[in-house]
Amino acid sequence: MARRIVVDTNILVSAILSPDGAAREVLRRCLTGKYLPLIGNALFLEYEDVLSREKLFAAAPIGPEDRETLLDALLGACRWIEIAFLWRPNLPDEADNHLIELAVAGNATAIVTHNAKHVAAGELAFESIRIVAPGDLLKEERLTWQP
């Protein structure tokens, strides 16, 4: 069974801009079914908004049409989660609260982000959900993987 994760928008951006980075490998594993990425309304809208920012992707190896195709593929791999209860963990960046809520509602084991320090700094802590950078997630997988 695939590990349920929440992929922060900064991981998607990093995967597009850095072809050899850990974020790209996390995204690849989402697309191939190794991980089951969770998505909800707020994260979907954030993905769409950020991927439409041309200045952000001026140096990217792919253009807007390819970013749209990538988003469609990722959404096809995602499990849609309805969030019925707002936890409001009061993160330093209120705009990140939806990541915790999505992870709780979808029973995720991890939130993958380049902003782990801020996402983990909420007033509510959920011990079953790890806040982890993409490289650390991949290292964990290598340690627990058995051929």
Backbone as CSV, one residue per row, in Angstrom:
resi,resn,N_x,N_y,N_z,CA_x,CA_y,CA_z,C_x,C_y,C_z
1,MET,0.839,-1.184,0.000,0.000,0.000,0.000,0.884,1.249,0.000
2,ALA,0.535,2.199,-0.825,1.329,3.421,-0.953,1.207,4.286,0.294
3,ARG,2.296,4.913,0.627,2.351,5.819,1.779,1.598,7.105,1.443
4,ARG,0.670,7.512,2.300,-0.118,8.732,2.097,0.695,9.945,2.531
5,ILE,0.842,10.898,1.608,1.595,12.107,1.926,0.855,13.332,1.398
6,VAL,1.190,14.472,1.961,0.755,15.765,1.455,1.992,16.436,0.878
7,VAL,1.905,16.843,-0.371,3.030,17.472,-1.059,2.789,18.976,-1.097
8,ASP,3.580,19.715,-0.338,3.464,21.170,-0.301,3.784,21.736,-1.688
9,THR,3.222,22.879,-1.976,3.415,23.517,-3.279,4.883,23.784,-3.573
10,ASN,5.679,24.100,-2.549,7.096,24.388,-2.807,7.841,23.155,-3.316
11,ILE,7.333,21.966,-3.034,7.948,20.744,-3.551,7.651,20.617,-5.042
12,LEU,6.428,20.916,-5.428,6.060,20.877,-6.848,6.887,21.879,-7.647
13,VAL,7.041,23.075,-7.130,7.850,24.103,-7.801,9.302,23.647,-7.907
14,SER,9.850,23.155,-6.827,11.238,22.692,-6.811,11.440,21.534,-7.782
15,ALA,10.475,20.641,-7.879,10.579,19.501,-8.796,10.648,19.971,-10.244
16,ILE,9.959,21.042,-10.550,9.980,21.578,-11.918,11.290,22.307,-12.185
17,LEU,11.771,23.063,-11.224,12.965,23.885,-11.435,14.281,23.122,-11.282
18,SER,14.284,22.037,-10.504,15.517,21.293,-10.240,15.362,19.833,-10.680
19,PRO,15.785,19.529,-11.877,15.556,18.172,-12.402,16.285,17.060,-11.648
20,ASP,17.300,17.384,-10.894,18.067,16.347,-10.202,17.841,16.331,-8.695
21,GLY,16.893,17.108,-8.205,16.712,17.224,-6.769,15.805,16.164,-6.160
22,ALA,15.793,16.139,-4.844,14.967,15.190,-4.095,13.484,15.448,-4.342
23,ALA,13.098,16.711,-4.523,11.693,17.031,-4.783,11.222,16.358,-6.071
24,ARG,12.072,16.331,-7.077,11.714,15.672,-8.339,11.483,14.183,-8.113
25,GLU,12.305,13.560,-7.279,12.141,12.131,-7.005,10.861,11.873,-6.213
26,VAL,10.529,12.745,-5.282,9.274,12.594,-4.547,8.097,12.686,-5.516
27,LEU,8.129,13.650,-6.407,7.059,13.802,-7.392,6.984,12.568,-8.296
28,ARG,8.134,12.068,-8.718,8.182,10.858,-9.554,7.528,9.687,-8.812
29,ARG,7.822,9.547,-7.543,7.244,8.450,-6.755,5.736,8.627,-6.578
30,CYS,5.280,9.859,-6.543,3.831,10.098,-6.500,3.189,9.647,-7.815
31,LEU,3.821,9.987,-8.912,3.275,9.663,-10.226,3.319,8.174,-10.539
32,THR,4.233,7.448,-9.910,4.351,6.016,-10.175,3.656,5.152,-9.121
33,GLY,3.011,5.777,-8.148,2.237,5.036,-7.169,2.983,4.603,-5.922
34,LYS,4.240,4.966,-5.799,4.994,4.644,-4.584,4.410,5.403,-3.379
35,TYR,4.040,6.646,-3.612,3.361,7.457,-2.608,1.967,7.774,-3.118
36,LEU,1.048,7.963,-2.198,-0.298,8.406,-2.539,-0.449,9.846,-2.061
37,PRO,-0.326,10.804,-2.988,-0.465,12.201,-2.592,-1.931,12.541,-2.344
38,LEU,-2.165,13.309,-1.306,-3.515,13.735,-0.953,-3.721,15.169,-1.416
39,ILE,-4.940,15.472,-1.813,-5.251,16.830,-2.259,-6.640,17.213,-1.790
40,GLY,-6.799,18.500,-1.527,-8.091,19.068,-1.154,-8.255,20.390,-1.882
41,ASN,-9.356,21.062,-1.625,-9.651,22.318,-2.322,-8.535,23.342,-2.217
42,ALA,-8.080,23.618,-1.004,-7.083,24.680,-0.795,-5.772,24.367,-1.504
43,LEU,-5.296,23.140,-1.399,-4.028,22.787,-2.033,-4.169,22.784,-3.551
44,PHE,-5.291,22.303,-4.065,-5.535,22.329,-5.501,-5.472,23.755,-6.037
45,LEU,-6.167,24.679,-5.374,-6.157,26.076,-5.810,-4.766,26.687,-5.716
46,GLU,-4.019,26.317,-4.694,-2.653,26.816,-4.545,-1.766,26.294,-5.670
47,TYR,-1.866,25.005,-5.988,-1.108,24.443,-7.113,-1.400,25.217,-8.398
48,GLU,-2.687,25.387,-8.702,-3.069,26.081,-9.932,-2.519,27.497,-9.970
49,ASP,-2.642,28.216,-8.855,-2.178,29.596,-8.793,-0.675,29.695,-9.018
50,VAL,0.079,28.898,-8.280,1.532,28.996,-8.357,2.047,28.550,-9.730
51,LEU,1.483,27.495,-10.280,1.956,27.013,-11.586,1.643,27.972,-12.722
52,SER,0.747,28.919,-12.511,0.426,29.900,-13.550,1.339,31.128,-13.506
53,ARG,2.248,31.198,-12.572,3.133,32.363,-12.423,4.328,32.249,-13.373
54,GLU,4.228,32.942,-14.475,5.259,32.855,-15.519,6.638,33.299,-15.034
55,LYS,6.705,34.357,-14.240,8.001,34.852,-13.765,8.714,33.807,-12.915
56,LEU,7.960,33.078,-12.117,8.544,32.054,-11.262,9.220,30.962,-12.083
57,PHE,8.659,30.671,-13.251,9.156,29.561,-14.062,9.900,30.024,-15.315
58,ALA,10.396,31.253,-15.296,11.094,31.788,-16.464,12.295,30.926,-16.856
59,ALA,12.990,30.361,-15.881,14.173,29.540,-16.159,13.866,28.044,-16.167
60,ALA,12.593,27.695,-16.083,12.212,26.280,-16.003,12.423,25.583,-17.344
61,PRO,12.756,24.301,-17.307,12.957,23.553,-18.552,11.648,23.212,-19.269
62,ILE,10.506,23.485,-18.642,9.224,23.218,-19.288,8.363,24.467,-19.301
63,GLY,7.500,24.552,-20.291,6.628,25.707,-20.448,5.279,25.511,-19.797
64,PRO,4.377,26.476,-20.002,3.066,26.441,-19.347,2.233,25.202,-19.710
65,GLU,2.268,24.785,-20.967,1.478,23.616,-21.374,1.982,22.359,-20.672
66,ASP,3.292,22.224,-20.581,3.858,21.061,-19.901,3.584,21.097,-18.397
67,ARG,3.580,22.291,-17.816,3.230,22.399,-16.395,1.775,21.980,-16.183
68,GLU,0.920,22.356,-17.097,-0.490,21.957,-17.027,-0.624,20.433,-17.143
69,THR,0.129,19.846,-18.042,0.111,18.387,-18.204,0.624,17.702,-16.948
70,LEU,1.690,18.240,-16.371,2.239,17.683,-15.138,1.210,17.775,-14.003
71,LEU,0.552,18.907,-13.880,-0.463,19.064,-12.839,-1.598,18.066,-13.054
72,ASP,-2.032,17.890,-14.287,-3.091,16.923,-14.574,-2.664,15.510,-14.177
73,ALA,-1.416,15.156,-14.486,-0.907,13.827,-14.125,-0.854,13.662,-12.601
74,LEU,-0.382,14.696,-11.912,-0.317,14.632,-10.453,-1.716,14.498,-9.858
75,LEU,-2.648,15.282,-10.363,-4.019,15.208,-9.860,-4.612,13.824,-10.100
76,GLY,-4.235,13.197,-11.213,-4.695,11.846,-11.490,-4.157,10.829,-10.503
77,ALA,-3.013,11.128,-9.911,-2.401,10.228,-8.929,-2.888,10.505,-7.506
78,CYS,-3.506,11.663,-7.308,-3.916,12.099,-5.966,-5.228,11.474,-5.525
79,ARG,-5.394,11.396,-4.232,-6.691,11.058,-3.629,-7.293,12.351,-3.105
80,TRP,-8.519,12.642,-3.580,-9.215,13.853,-3.151,-9.751,13.639,-1.743
81,ILE,-9.478,14.591,-0.858,-9.897,14.508,0.537,-10.818,15.685,0.849
82,GLU,-11.987,15.366,1.369,-12.902,16.405,1.857,-12.510,16.726,3.293
83,ILE,-12.336,17.980,3.571,-11.981,18.398,4.927,-13.255,18.863,5.622
84,ALA,-13.663,18.098,6.617,-14.915,18.390,7.319,-14.689,19.160,8.618
85,PHE,-13.456,19.140,9.118,-13.179,19.791,10.390,-11.920,20.629,10.249
86,LEU,-11.981,21.901,10.602,-10.832,22.795,10.524,-10.109,22.804,11.864
87,TRP,-8.887,22.316,11.854,-8.111,22.219,13.093,-7.490,23.550,13.502
88,ARG,-7.133,24.364,12.566,-6.465,25.635,12.834,-5.294,25.462,13.795
89,PRO,-4.210,24.853,13.319,-3.052,24.647,14.191,-2.267,25.925,14.478
90,ASN,-2.688,27.051,13.895,-2.050,28.347,14.131,-0.571,28.331,13.796
91,LEU,-0.281,27.981,12.559,1.098,28.005,12.081,1.558,29.443,11.903
92,PRO,2.871,29.686,11.918,3.367,31.051,11.713,2.844,31.679,10.418
93,ASP,2.705,30.868,9.378,2.092,31.319,8.132,0.709,30.680,8.075
94,GLU,-0.313,31.451,8.386,-1.689,30.942,8.433,-2.083,30.230,7.138
95,ALA,-1.487,30.631,6.024,-1.816,30.019,4.734,-1.380,28.556,4.669
96,ASP,-0.566,28.101,5.603,-0.125,26.705,5.620,-1.007,25.803,6.482
97,ASN,-1.952,26.368,7.220,-2.820,25.560,8.080,-3.531,24.457,7.310
98,HIS,-3.869,24.730,6.053,-4.602,23.737,5.270,-3.797,22.459,5.056
99,LEU,-2.476,22.537,5.111,-1.646,21.337,4.947,-1.864,20.370,6.107
100,ILE,-1.904,20.901,7.318,-2.146,20.074,8.504,-3.548,19.488,8.441
101,GLU,-4.513,20.322,8.110,-5.899,19.853,8.038,-6.069,18.747,7.008
102,LEU,-5.431,18.896,5.871,-5.488,17.871,4.825,-4.834,16.578,5.297
103,ALA,-3.682,16.692,5.928,-2.974,15.512,6.418,-3.795,14.771,7.468
104,VAL,-4.434,15.498,8.364,-5.257,14.866,9.393,-6.477,14.198,8.760
105,ALA,-7.172,14.919,7.893,-8.383,14.388,7.271,-8.091,13.171,6.396
106,GLY,-6.919,13.156,5.758,-6.574,12.066,4.852,-5.730,10.976,5.479
107,ASN,-5.475,11.081,6.773,-4.664,10.086,7.474,-3.273,9.934,6.839
108,ALA,-2.653,11.059,6.530,-1.313,11.061,5.932,-0.267,10.725,6.986
109,THR,0.834,10.151,6.527,1.944,9.872,7.432,2.977,10.995,7.405
110,ALA,2.922,11.839,6.351,3.925,12.899,6.229,3.398,14.075,5.421
111,ILE,3.907,15.242,5.762,3.774,16.435,4.934,5.175,16.713,4.416
112,VAL,5.331,16.715,3.111,6.638,16.917,2.494,6.735,18.379,2.086
113,THR,7.731,19.074,2.624,7.865,20.508,2.406,9.317,20.937,2.564
114,HIS,9.656,22.027,1.903,10.957,22.655,2.130,10.879,23.628,3.308
115,ASN,9.707,23.752,3.879,9.461,24.704,4.950,9.085,23.975,6.239
116,ALA,9.790,22.891,6.528,9.431,22.017,7.651,9.414,22.759,8.987
117,LYS,10.341,23.661,9.194,10.425,24.372,10.469,9.129,25.138,10.756
118,HIS,8.596,25.823,9.746,7.383,26.611,9.959,6.129,25.747,10.027
119,VAL,6.060,24.707,9.199,4.873,23.853,9.201,4.779,23.060,10.500
120,ALA,5.911,22.749,11.094,5.916,21.994,12.349,5.752,22.880,13.581
121,ALA,5.664,24.187,13.393,5.658,25.114,14.530,4.268,25.487,15.020
122,GLY,3.270,24.699,14.718,1.908,25.011,15.140,1.669,24.733,16.608
123,GLU,0.556,25.241,17.099,0.178,25.017,18.491,-0.357,23.604,18.713
124,LEU,-0.867,22.987,17.651,-1.339,21.601,17.718,-0.283,20.703,17.097
125,ALA,-0.022,19.598,17.747,0.938,18.635,17.200,0.234,17.299,16.997
126,PHE,0.502,16.684,15.864,-0.063,15.380,15.550,1.115,14.425,15.376
127,GLU,1.334,13.583,16.366,2.513,12.716,16.370,2.526,11.724,15.219
128,SER,1.384,11.424,14.645,1.330,10.455,13.551,1.726,11.070,12.212
129,ILE,1.881,12.385,12.167,2.226,13.075,10.918,3.608,13.691,11.054
130,ARG,4.514,13.234,10.199,5.866,13.816,10.185,5.899,14.975,9.210
131,ILE,6.583,16.030,9.593,6.832,17.161,8.710,8.268,16.975,8.239
132,VAL,8.460,16.760,6.949,9.754,16.293,6.488,10.139,16.927,5.145
133,ALA,11.426,17.205,4.991,11.965,17.671,3.714,12.030,16.495,2.750
134,PRO,12.001,16.748,1.451,11.981,15.634,0.496,13.192,14.713,0.607
135,GLY,14.370,15.267,0.811,15.568,14.439,0.947,15.501,13.526,2.155
136,ASP,14.939,14.026,3.246,14.806,13.211,4.455,13.785,12.095,4.260
137,LEU,12.706,12.386,3.549,11.720,11.350,3.255,12.359,10.225,2.448
138,LEU,13.154,10.586,1.457,13.802,9.575,0.623,14.826,8.775,1.425
139,LYS,15.544,9.433,2.329,16.492,8.711,3.182,15.767,7.706,4.061
140,GLU,14.623,8.095,4.614,13.825,7.176,5.424,13.417,5.954,4.611
141,GLU,13.023,6.186,3.383,12.593,5.083,2.518,13.748,4.127,2.240
142,ARG,14.920,4.661,2.037,16.088,3.807,1.775,16.427,2.947,2.989
143,LEU,16.226,3.518,4.183,16.534,2.782,5.410,15.529,1.680,5.687
144,THR,14.267,1.890,5.285,13.247,0.906,5.594,12.957,-0.027,4.426
145,TRP,13.478,0.256,3.257,13.197,-0.537,2.075,13.925,-1.882,2.122
146,GLN,13.196,-2.927,1.803,13.785,-4.279,1.771,13.554,-4.861,0.386
147,PRO,14.604,-5.377,-0.275,14.415,-5.972,-1.598,13.643,-7.279,-1.521
